[in-house]
């Protein structure tokens, strides 16, 4: 049986009960609340391994909950998956920019949800092997510390964004297809669309600011990281 604890913040009680049912049947220790305020209180008083967070909540919305969670030392590294009925790219990017690791658009199947959770928790449990610092196009990546710096200043990335950047940086100039990126970051059991890769790239470019042009779009194929930082 799984020992990981998962907190679900979802105001639609039918959806909340369905998610909790499947999580508990899978063996997870799952708690559920219906508001952002209750979710933050749970995070302050108890320890969880993952947060499933609805975007549209009464009162404090999911974006604000995520923002606050990322400023608390107890939860700043907690994996956060946003659950949203909104499929718009702007909403997805907004969640990623305040620290969410991933998003899942409603309606989704329990099978997809559980596969996503297993992949995230497996990644968190794997020890990071010591590696040398990688420097490409003004970007400095330290896999051991899970840090990225641009011009000596830290850039806050989600776990997904870090994994994506680190993958591209291992082979500067090498073109990765979207399928190769998905496999390289999560493995074949990670349920995600090619469009999801595009959303993470967009968010990553925004955070890298002046060196964002290092990430080049290769039309019809995928992406590569250039060391010269020339505009796309």
Buried (B, 14 or more C-beta within 10 A) or exposed (E): EBEBBBBBBBBBEEBBEBBBEBBEEBEBBBBBBBBBBBBBEBBEEEEBBBBBBBBBBEEBBBBBBBBBBBEEEEBEEBBBBBBBEBEEEEBBBBBBBBBBBBBBBBEEEBEEBBBBBBBBBEBBEEEEEEEEEBBBBBBBBBBEEBBBBBEEEEBBBBBBBBBBBBBBBBEBEEBBBBEBBBBBBBEEEBBBEEEBBBBBBBBBBEBBEEBBBBBBEEEEEBBBBBBEBEEE
